[in-house]
Amino acid sequence: VLKSTTRKGASCSRSKGVLTISANASSSSPCDTSRRTTFNLFSPTCCIGEPLSTSLASRTLSRCPGHGCLYNVYGPAEATIYVTTCQYHPELLSGGDVPIGKGIANTRLYVLDDWHNPVPVGVNGSLYLAGLPLATGYLNRPELTTTAFIDNPFADDQNPDYHRLYRTGDRVRWLDSGELLYVGREDQQIKIRGLRIEPGETARCLESFDAIRQAVVLPRARQQSTDNRPGHYDYLVAWYIADQPIDHDTLREQLGRQLPAYMVPVACVPVDCFPVTANGKLDTRALPEAELNDTGTYVAPTNTTETRLCQLWQSLLAVKQ
């Protein structure tokens, strides 16, 4: 019965009469509200695998009226899945994402810069793990093991369990509460016009608006761009699920009050729901294409010099006119 009532990407287990539900964020946000399930018993729900927005957490918790509890947990396969946990309390959080929390027992967390120095509270850095949950390495792949698992310069010589560090490839930052907030993947950090951007920051800003339930922000490159290097992007596009229609220009204006101009998406696309893969995670390839409308008035060049200048700027900016 449990298997037939869960979505892809979710699993259920029962121990001593207590039902525990584990799911990623995409599978916890069904499109058809008529199929939403309400659990009228004590139902600990663990969300893992994707960032968990406070709006989605609030709606998920409402399905367990009076008794449910929701945990945002984090951990890579190299560290036996769960290494941090954070219980969601609606009265303590509003807007943005739920933190991934603090480390579990026998685990140490380090947020380091590119030179393996600890970063202060509020500064983004790379997350490293140490402790008993770490795997010994990758089977028959010694080169990859050497790259991913390094010596821990902060280890206590009296405890060998913490002598190795694993670089997760995730970007996080410490909060004043002593918990970690997930920022994004290092391989998702991009540059647009020479400026470093983390699209997840823009998505969190969108989700802070009352009418928006979930948002995804991705980089895009112009099709006619002359720069075809991998990782080259020209602008950001946002997709969002909202409870009511939102004017595109108004939304971008509100974003501009909180973000620098280079982090504001050039297009914001409303969708009814986000497409998911077979395992319940967001399918970014299936998102609808954004229509970019140029509302400016084109003025054609009037002489040879202006024509040559226009051609140069078209080449540099990768635009048709």
C-alpha positions in Angstrom: 0.0 0.0 0.0 2.8 2.4 0.9 4.5 1.7 -2.4 1.4 2.5 -4.4 0.8 5.8 -2.7 4.3 7.3 -3.0 5.8 9.3 -5.8 9.0 8.6 -7.8 12.0 9.7 -5.8 10.3 8.9 -2.4 10.5 5.9 -0.1 8.8 4.8 3.1 9.9 2.6 6.0 8.2 1.5 9.1 9.9 0.7 12.5 8.0 0.0 15.7 4.8 1.5 14.3 6.4 4.8 13.2 6.2 5.6 9.5 9.2 7.5 8.1 9.1 9.1 4.6 12.2 10.0 2.7 12.0 12.1 -0.5 13.8 14.7 -2.5 12.3 18.2 -3.0 11.0 17.5 -6.5 9.0 14.4 -5.5 7.6 16.3 -2.5 6.0 18.9 -4.8 3.3 17.2 -6.8 1.5 19.1 -9.6 -1.9 17.6 -8.9 -3.1 18.9 -5.6 -6.0 16.5 -5.5 -3.5 13.6 -5.1 -1.7 15.1 -2.1 -1.6 12.7 0.8 -2.3 13.7 4.4 -0.7 11.5 7.1 -2.7 11.6 10.3 0.0 9.8 12.3 3.4 10.7 13.6 5.3 10.9 10.3 9.0 11.9 10.3 9.7 13.1 6.8 13.3 13.5 5.5 14.1 15.5 2.5 17.4 14.8 0.8 19.0 15.2 -2.6 17.9 18.8 -3.5 17.6 22.2 -1.8 14.4 22.4 0.3 12.6 25.8 0.2 10.8 27.0 3.3 7.5 27.3 1.3 7.7 23.7 0.2 8.6 22.6 3.7 5.6 24.5 5.1 3.2 22.8 2.7 4.8 19.4 3.3 4.5 19.8 7.1 0.8 20.8 6.7 0.1 17.2 5.5 0.9 15.9 8.9 -1.4 18.1 11.0 -0.5 18.2 14.7 2.1 15.4 14.7 4.4 15.5 11.7 8.0 16.6 11.7 10.2 17.5 8.8 13.9 17.1 8.5 16.2 18.5 5.8 19.1 16.1 5.7 22.3 16.2 3.6 25.0 13.8 2.7 26.9 12.3 -0.3 27.2 8.6 -1.0 30.9 8.8 0.0 29.9 9.6 3.5 27.2 6.9 4.0 24.4 9.2 2.9 23.4 11.3 5.9 25.9 13.6 7.6 23.9 16.7 8.6 20.3 17.2 9.7 18.1 20.1 10.4 14.5 20.0 11.8 12.3 22.5 10.1 10.4 24.9 12.5 8.1 27.3 10.6 8.2 29.9 13.4 12.0 30.2 13.1 12.4 30.4 9.3 10.7 32.5 6.6 11.8 32.6 3.0 14.8 31.1 1.2 15.9 27.5 1.8 15.9 25.4 5.0 19.5 25.0 6.3 21.1 21.5 6.0 21.8 21.8 9.7 24.6 20.5 11.9 26.8 17.4 11.6 25.7 14.1 13.1 27.7 12.2 15.7 31.2 11.2 14.8 31.3 13.7 11.9 33.2 17.0 11.5 32.4 19.7 8.9 34.8 22.2 7.4 34.0 25.1 5.2 37.2 26.1 3.4 38.4 28.5 0.7 40.5 27.6 -2.3 43.7 27.4 -0.1 42.1 25.1 2.5 41.7 27.9 5.0 38.5 28.1 7.1 36.1 30.9 6.0 34.2 33.1 8.5 30.4 33.0 9.2 28.4 34.2 6.2 31.1 33.6 3.6 30.6 30.9 1.0 33.1 28.1 0.8 33.7 24.5 -0.1 32.3 21.8 2.2 34.7 19.1 3.4 33.8 16.1 5.6 35.8 14.0 8.1 34.9 11.3 10.5 33.6 7.7 10.8 30.9 8.0 8.0 33.6 8.4 5.3 34.1 5.6 2.8 37.7 4.3 2.4 37.7 5.3 -1.3 36.5 4.4 -4.7 36.7 0.7 -5.7 39.5 0.1 -8.2 40.0 3.8 -8.8 43.0 4.9 -6.8 43.6 8.1 -8.8 40.1 9.4 -8.1 40.4 8.3 -4.4 43.6 10.3 -4.0 42.0 13.4 -5.6 38.8 13.3 -3.5 40.2 12.2 -0.2 43.0 14.2 1.2 44.9 14.5 4.5 43.1 16.6 7.2 45.3 19.5 8.3 43.0 20.1 11.2 43.0 16.6 12.6 43.8 15.7 16.2 46.7 13.2 16.1 45.1 11.3 19.0 42.0 10.4 16.9 42.8 8.7 13.6 39.2 8.6 12.6 39.4 12.3 11.5 42.7 12.1 9.6 41.1 12.2 6.2 39.0 14.9 4.5 36.5 14.4 1.7 35.8 17.3 -0.7 32.1 17.2 -1.4 32.1 19.7 -4.3 29.2 21.6 -2.6 29.2 25.3 -1.7 27.9 26.2 1.7 28.2 28.9 4.4 27.9 29.0 8.1 24.9 30.7 9.7 24.9 32.6 13.0 22.9 29.7 14.4 25.9 27.3 13.8 24.0 25.5 11.0 25.1 25.2 7.4 23.1 26.6 4.5 23.5 24.9 1.1 24.4 27.3 -1.7 25.0 25.1 -4.7 27.4 22.9 -6.5 30.9 24.1 -7.4 30.4 22.9 -10.9 27.2 25.1 -11.1 29.2 28.3 -10.2 29.4 30.3 -13.4 30.7 33.5 -14.9 28.7 36.0 -16.9 30.5 39.0 -18.4 33.4 38.1 -16.1 31.3 38.1 -12.9 31.0 35.0 -10.8 27.4 34.0 -10.2 25.7 31.2 -8.2 22.2 30.8 -9.8 20.9 29.3 -6.6 21.2 32.6 -4.9 18.8 34.2 -7.4 16.4 31.2 -7.0 16.3 31.7 -3.3 15.6 35.4 -3.8 12.7 34.5 -6.0 11.3 32.0 -3.4 11.4 34.7 -0.8 8.4 36.4 -2.6 5.1 35.4 -1.0 3.4 34.4 -4.3 6.2 32.1 -5.5 6.4 28.6 -4.2 9.4 27.2 -6.1 12.0 28.6 -8.5 14.8 27.3 -10.6 17.4 29.6 -12.2 19.8 28.4 -14.9 22.4 30.0 -17.2 21.9 30.2 -20.9 24.0 31.1 -23.9 22.8 32.9 -27.1 22.4 30.5 -30.0 24.2 32.8 -32.3 27.1 33.5 -29.9 30.5 33.4 -31.4 32.0 32.1 -28.2 31.2 28.3 -28.1 33.5 27.4 -25.2 32.1 25.0 -22.7 30.9 26.9 -19.6 30.3 30.2 -21.5 27.0 31.8 -20.7 25.4 35.1 -21.6 22.4 35.5 -19.2 20.2 33.8 -16.6 16.6 32.4 -17.0 14.2 31.7 -14.2 11.3 29.3 -14.0 8.9 29.5 -11.2 5.7 28.1 -9.7 3.4 30.8 -8.3 0.0 30.8 -6.6 -1.1 33.7 -8.8 -0.1 35.4 -12.0 2.9 37.8 -11.7 3.8 40.5 -14.1 7.2 39.8 -15.6 8.5 43.4 -15.5 7.3 43.8 -11.9 9.0 40.6 -10.9 12.3 41.7 -12.4 12.0 45.1 -10.8 11.6 43.5 -7.4 14.6 41.3 -8.0 16.6 44.3 -9.0 16.0 45.8 -5.6 17.7 42.9 -3.9 20.3 41.7 -6.4 22.9 43.3 -8.6 21.9 43.7 -12.3 24.0 40.8 -13.5 22.2 38.3 -11.2 18.7 39.3 -12.4 17.3 36.9 -15.0 16.5 38.3 -18.4 13.4 36.1 -18.5 11.1 34.7 -15.8 8.9 31.8 -17.1 5.9 30.7 -15.1 5.2 26.9 -15.1 2.5 24.7 -13.5 5.1 22.2 -12.2 8.7 21.3 -12.7 9.5 18.2 -14.9 11.3 15.4 -13.1 13.5 12.5 -14.1 12.7 8.9 -13.5 14.3 9.1 -10.0 12.3 12.1 -9.1 14.9 14.9 -9.5 14.5 18.0 -11.5 14.8 17.5 -15.3 16.4 20.7 -16.5 16.4 19.6 -20.1 12.6 19.4 -20.2 12.0 23.0 -19.0 10.3 25.2 -21.6 12.4 27.5 -23.6 12.2 31.2 -22.6 11.2 33.7 -25.2 13.5 36.7 -25.2 11.7 39.8 -26.5 13.8 42.9 -27.4 11.5 45.8 -26.9 14.0 48.4 -28.1 13.7 50.2 -31.4 16.3 49.3 -34.0 18.0 52.2 -35.7 20.0 51.2 -38.8 23.5 52.5 -39.5 23.6 55.4 -41.9 27.1 55.3 -43.3 30.1 53.1 -43.7 31.7 53.9 -40.4 28.4 53.2 -38.4 28.0 49.9 -40.4 31.5 48.8 -39.5 31.0 49.7 -35.8 27.7 47.8 -35.7 29.4 44.8 -37.2 32.1 44.9 -34.5 29.5 45.2 -31.7 27.4 42.5 -33.1 30.4 40.2 -33.1 31.4 41.1 -29.6 27.9 40.9 -28.1 26.8 37.9 -30.2 23.6 39.7 -31.3 21.9 40.0 -34.7 21.3 43.7 -34.5 
